[in-house]
Amino acid sequence: MINPIRKSITVPLNPTDAFTLFTEQIHEWWPGHTFSVSAYSNEVPKTIVFESFKDGEIFELTADNQKHVWGNVIAYDVGAYLAFTWFPGRTATEATVVTVSFKAADGGTQCELTHGGFGVLGDDAEKISSNYVNGWDAVLAPYINAA
């Protein structure tokens, strides 16, 4: 069994604004040039969308309007909690799960991200989870800077 990845960051926003930046404003901070399905083809997504409602999709839209779904929202509580499946570049049957909590803290909001469920990926689970250890650091840095 592969342990879940855990990341903790503080953003200088209140919990509701931190949640909104993470979801509705994802296109403003997510590094799509390196972390997207399009990036595998040396392209940059036209936009990235996070539909912050139950069963909403997380997806990128390419310059020619191709939609690549990355995951689906499982649960959310604005300003407090978010859970979603995660499968960019794979099928929904290979989805892992990401949760993010948003808690008021000194200097803003403490965001705790947990990414687990890698066992669904079979023989590739260890390799893929290892890539996400540093990948989440690279993705979350622009989130902090956008706040």
C-alpha positions, 0 to 999 in steps of 0.5 A: 500500500502506498501512503497518501501524499500530504502537503501543507501550505499557508496562503495570505487569504481568508478561507473563503477566498483561498477556496475560491482561488483554488477552484473558480480561479484555478486558470489564474495560477495553475501552471498549465504549461507544465502540468496539463494533458496539453503539456504532453504535446508541448501545448498550453491549455486555453483555460482550466476550469474547476466546477466547484459543485458536487459532480462538477468537472475539473478540466482543461480546454485546448486551443482547438476546444478539446476538453480533457477532464482531470477529475470530478468533485466528490464533496465541497464546503466553500471555505472549508473542504474539498474532495475530488477524483483525479485522473488527468491523462487517464480514465475515470476508472484510474482515478485517485482522490485529492482532498483539500481543507482550508482552515483559518491560521495566523497569516491567512489560511492553512491549506492541507492537501492529501492525495491518495488511492494510488493502489487503483493504478496497479503496477504504475502506482509507485512511479506515479505517486512518486512523481506527485510528491514533487509535482504538488510542490511545483503546482502549489507554489503559483497558488501561494504566489497568486494569493 
